Amino acid sequence: MAVEFRLPDLGEGMTEGELVRWLIKPGDRVTLDQAIAEVQTDKAVVELPAPVPGTILSLDVEEGRVVPVGTRLLTIEDAAQDSVPTIPRSGEDAAVAAAESAGASAAADGGGRWRAVSVAPQRRALATPAVRRLARELGVDTNTIVGSGPAGRVLAEDVRAAATGAPTDAVTTRDVEAATVAATTPEREERGAAVAREARAVEMPGAEEGPAEERLPLRGLRRRIAENMVLSVSTIPQVTSLVEVDATALVALRRSVLPAAEARGLKLSYLPFVVKALVQTLRSYPYVNATIDDKTKEIVLKRRYHIGIATATPDGLLVPVLRHADRLTVLEIASELVRLAEAARERKLGLDELRGSTFTITNYGAVGGFFATPIINPGEAAILGLGRIAERPWAVDGRVEVRPVLPLSFTADHRLIDGELAIRFLNTLVASLENPNLLMLEMR
């Protein structure tokens, strides 16, 4: 019985995806939920699981192609024969439900024609591949979970709650941190080699030292980054303001609490302190934690503080999201930042960890940069760039001293944030960073 597998909706608002890489080939036998392909969404590369056990008959989309949700990706000969799971297309959930209740599906007869056959209805939970991997890690059957996401989608927190036997809202990262390490994608190390093999070298006449240039396909995460950057600069009028912070007190505060953090096994950088100062400042300037809905012509003031942290990976820049930063202590922020950064570099982040940010920080100072003009993440109103803290001459009461200085770059959407508001925001943020002990008054 032949089954068509179509590109499913892997997240809210997804309309298309790029087929980055096939993990199987025609003639291969696969098991249920075996990873068969890698698909690049707006935020991450995710694995698609086999819908049924069987033999791959055909691969219908070439690697590197961007196709709409619902496009047929492959055809598989179902080895089960007694049931055919239905793979829903985008926007067809109601129709699929009706077909399942009627017990009908499609199959091919011996002559290759499609015919209707009666099958027993089978419930297959709606969940992303990353969530399914997490469920396998924790020994949870997603089909037994009532999802809390849109359209009943099973989320990562639903799986963790089922694994611990606790209500969804009672589970925290600390409760299951040791159990949430997802499996790595098979043969991930070969990605660079595979791309290199596909590169096309252009020979220059008379060149004796080899190719004069090399061409690589623009695909996967790098393509998404390029598209988002073009979208940002073409739709958002952006202006960048630059300031410097006397980081003397900040450096002293971090140094004083570093032994306590190390005793808990935590790597404490300056970033958690910046996050706390930023959140406190965002509360005073709601337009900075906002966006413009171009369709409805409305200003959307966001009442949550989900901070995106731009993270460099071998494939490009990812922005994992530190959720509810206002509810976390400095040490909790430090712990979560380390976890997110490691998961980003190893490409283990779930889609729910890469969407929903309300403001973004990019820390180019980690590689030695000072000032920059960071580009706003589409859907947000501003982005903060952190430079490297370094000793610089600083005027103090009419004399020059050498002090640690932190450069800041603040890029804002000029439709929402005028120059005056940008400078006021920066002045408040600088005051918090130069007097970090005052953050104790607002810490949770």
N, C-alpha and C positions, 0 to 999 in steps of 0.2 A: 504494500500500500504506500503510494508516494505522497509525501507531505511537503508542501511549500513553506519555507521559513522566511518570514518577512521582517524587515527592520522594525522593532517595537519602539514605542515611546519610552525612553530610558529616564525621563525626568520631566518636570513641569515645563511646559512651553517648548519642548523640543520639537522641531519640525523637520530636521534633517541631520544626517551624521555622515562622517567620512569613514569608509572601510579602509582602515590603516593596514591591516595584515590578516591574511588567512592563516589559521593554525592547523588546518587540515587540507586535504586535496581529494579530488574525485576518486572514489574507490575505497577510501578509508572507512573503517568501521568505528563508530563512536558510541559512547554510552550516554545515558540520560544526564543532562547538565554538564557534560564535558565541555571545556572551553573550545570554541570552534573559530572564533574571530575576534579581532580587536577593533573597536569602533571609537572614533574621536567625537565626543560631544562638544558643546561649548566650553566645558570646564575640564574634562578629563578623558583619558583613554579607559574604556571599560571593556570587559570581556563578555561576549555573547555565549550563553550556554546552549548545547544541543537540546531541541525541544522533545526529541524522542530518541531512543536507541536505534541504531540502524546503520545503513551504508550510504555514504554521500554519492548521489547520482550526478549532480552538477553544481558548479559555483557560477552564479549568474551576475556577479558584480566584480569588476576588476579592482585590485588594490589601488588606493589613491583616489577613487571616485567618491564624490559627495552625492548622496541620494536622499530623497524624501522618506519620511517615516511611512511604512507600508510597502516599500519597494521589496520585491522578491530578491532575497539574497542567495538562496540555494534551494535545492530539492534533495530530499533524503528519503530513502526507502525504509519505512517503519518496520522494525523487526518485531515489535510487540504484536501487531496484527489485530489485537483485541480492542484497542482503544487508540484514538488519535487526539492528542491535545490540540486545542485551537489556539493559534498564536494571534492575538488581536492586533488589528491595525489601528492607527491613530484615528480617533473620531468614530470608531465603529464598535465601541464597547456594548452599546445597547443591542446592535444587530448580532454581535457575537453571542451575547447572553441568550438572545432569543433562539439562535441556532443551537446552542448547547441544550437549552431546555427542550427543544424538539428532538434532540438526539441525532442530529444530522451533521455530516461532514463531507469532505470531498476526497475521492481517491481515484486512481487510474485503473482501468480494467486491462486485460491482457493485450488489447490492441492499442494501448496508449491513450484511449479516450478517457475523459473525466466523467465519473458517475457518482451519484449520491449513495452513500451507505449509511446504515444505522449503527450508531455506536453508543456506548454507555456514557453519560455525562461525566466529566472528570474535572474537578476543581484544581486549578493551578494558580497559586498565589501570585499577585502582581508585585514584583520586586526587582531591583536592579541586580546585575551580576555580582557587584561588590557585596550587597546585602546577602545574596545567596552563599557566597564564599564565607562570610562571617557566620551564617547559620550552620554551615558544615563544620566550621572550626569549633563551634560551641555545642554541636550535636543537637540542633533544633530543626524540626521540620517546618519550613515556612508555610506549608499548606494547612497547618493547624493553627496559624496565628491570624487573628483579626487585625489587619493593618490599621494604623492611625493616620496614614497619609492620605492624600487626595485619591478618590475613587477606591479607597480601601488598600492603597499601596502599603506593603510592609516596609517599615523603615528600620534602620540599624538599631534604634533604641527599642523598637518592638522586639527584635530578636534578643537583645541583651536582657530585656525584662523577662522574656520567656525562659531564658537560660538560668536566671537567678530566682525565678518565681516571684519577682517583685512587680508592683505596678510600674508602668512605663515611666511616669514622672518621678519615681523614687530611685531610679537608677542613675548613678553619676559615672563620670569617666574613671574616677578612682576605684569604684566598685568592681569594674571589669577590665581595668587597664591591661592586666596580664593576659587576658583572654582575647583581646581584640586585634591581635597582630594577624593581618590577612596574608594569605599565601601569595608568593610572588608569581608573576606571570612566567610560564615555562619559556626557557630560552631567551629571556629578556636581554641577556648579555650579547646576543647575536644581532640585536636591532641595528647597532651602528654598522656592523659588517654587511647586513642585508641592504641597508641604504647605500653603502659605498658601492656594492656590486651593481646597483641600479644607476649609479651616476654615469653620465655620458661625457666623455672627454672630447673636447674640440681641438683638433690639430691645427696649428698655424703653419702655413707654408714656410719652409726653410728653417723651421725650429729644430734644433738638434738636442736641446736639453729636455725635451718632453713636451707634454701638453701645455699650452699657454693659458688655459683656463679649464675649470671643472664645473659641471652643472649637476646640481642635486635637486630632486623633486621637492617642491614646497608642499609638505603634507603634514598631517598629524597636528601635534601641539603647536609647532611653529607656524602652520597655516592659520590656526585659530588666533594665535597671538597677533599675527599680521592683520587679520580681519578686524579684530577688536581695536587695535591701535588706529586703523584707518577710520573705523566707525567713531571712535572717540574724538579725534581731531577734526573730523568732517562735520560733526553734529554738535560739539560742545565748544563754545568760545572760552579759551583757557588763559589764565594769567598766573604767573608764578611770582611769589614774594620770597625774599631771602633774608634771614636773620641769623644772629649768632647768640649762643647761650653761654654764660659763664657757668661752667659745669663743676666748679670747685666743690660745692655742697653735695651735688649728685655723686661725684666720685667718692667723697668721704662717706656718704651714706651707704653706698654699695660696698665699700671696703669694710665697713663696720659690721654688716650683716652677712658678708660672704662666708665666714666660718660656719654660721648656723645653717646656711643653705647647703654647703658642702657636706655637713654632717647628715643631712637628709638625702644626700646623693643627687642634689640638684645643681645644674649649671646655671648660675645667675649672671645674666648680662645686664646691660643698661636698658634693654628693650622693655622688660616688664614695668620699670618705673616710668618710662615714657608712655606706655599704654595707660597706666593709671592717671597720669597727668592729663593725657589726651581726653580720656572719657570724662573726667571732671570738667574740662574746658568745653567739650561738646554739649554738656548739659546746659551751659550758659549761652550757647550759640546754636540753637536748634536748626537754623538754616544750613549749617555746615554738615549736619547729620541728616541730610534730606536729598531729594531728587526732584526732577520735573517729569511729570507724566505728559509726554508730547501728544498723546492721543486725546486725553481729556482736558489738556491745558490746565493742569492743577499742580500745585506745589505739594509734595508728599513729605510731611515731617515724620521721621521715623523715631519711634519711642523705644527702640531696642538699640543696643550698642554691640554690634557684631563687627569686629575689627578684622579686615583682611590683612594678611601678612605676606607680602610678595616674597617668594622663595625661589632661588635659583635651583634648577635641576639639570641633569645632562641633556634633557630634551627641550628645555626652555623654561620660561617663568610660569610658575603656578602660584595661586593666591589662596591658600587654605584660610579658613575663617575661624577666628577665636570668638566663640559665641558667648553672649552675656558677659562681656569683659567687666562690666560694672559690678558684677556679683562675685568676682573672684579676688582672692588676695594676691599679693605680689608673687608669693611662692607658688600658688596655684597657676597663675599666669605663666610663670617660668616653666613649670612642668608641662603644661599644655603646649607651649611654644616649641619645646624640644620634641614632643611627640609629633606635632603637626609637621615640623620641618623634616624629621626623619621619614615620616610617611610620605611626604611630598617627594623627597629625593628618590625614594624607592618605588614611587608610583603606586602606593597602597591606599591612597585616600579615596573615600567614597564620594559620590556626587553630593551628598548632603553636607560634606565637609568643605565643599568648594563653591557653594552658592549662598546668597543671602547676606553678603557683607554690606554694611552701611557706610563704611569709611575704610580707607586702605593706608597702610604704612609700607614704605619701601626703604630698606636699610642698606643703601649702597656703601655706607661707611664701613661695612664689614669687610669690603675688599679694597678699602683705602680711598674712596671718593670723598669729596668735600661738599660741593654744591652741584645741583643738577636741576633740570626742569621736568620732573616726573609727569607722566600723562595720566589723566583721570581714568579710573576704571568705569566703563559705561554703566549707568544706573546709580552712580554716586555723584556727590557734589564737589568733592575735594579729595586730595591725596597729600600725605605728609612724607617728605623725604628726609632721612637721617644721614648726615655725614659722619666722618670719623672724628672722634674726640682726640684732639691733639693740643699740645702746649703752644700757645700763641701770646704775643704781647697784648696786654690788656690795661687800659687806663683805670686807675683806682685812686680817687681823691687827689687828682693832680699829679700822680706818679705812675710810672709804667711798671707792671708786674708781669711775670710769666704765669699764665693760668691755663687750665684745661678748657678748651672751647669746643662746643658742640654746634656745628652748622645745621640749620634747618632750611628746607625748601618746601614751600606750601603752594600747591597749584589748586586753583579754585575755578568753578564754573561761574563765569562772569554774569550769566543770566540770573543767578541766585545771590551771588556774593560780590558785592562792590568792593573797591579797593579799601575803603575805610573799614568795612566789616572784617576784611581779611587781616588788616593790620591789628585791629582790636583783638581778634581771635589769637593771633600770634603773640601779642603782648601778654595776654592772659596765660597762654601756654608757657611762654618764657618765664613768667613770674613763678609759676608752679614748679618748673624744672630748676630754677635758681634757688628756690626755697622748698625742697622736696619734703622736709619734715612737716610742712603744713598739710601735705597729703594725708597724714595720719588722721586729720579731722574728718575726712570724707571716706576713708577706707572701710571696706566691708570684708 
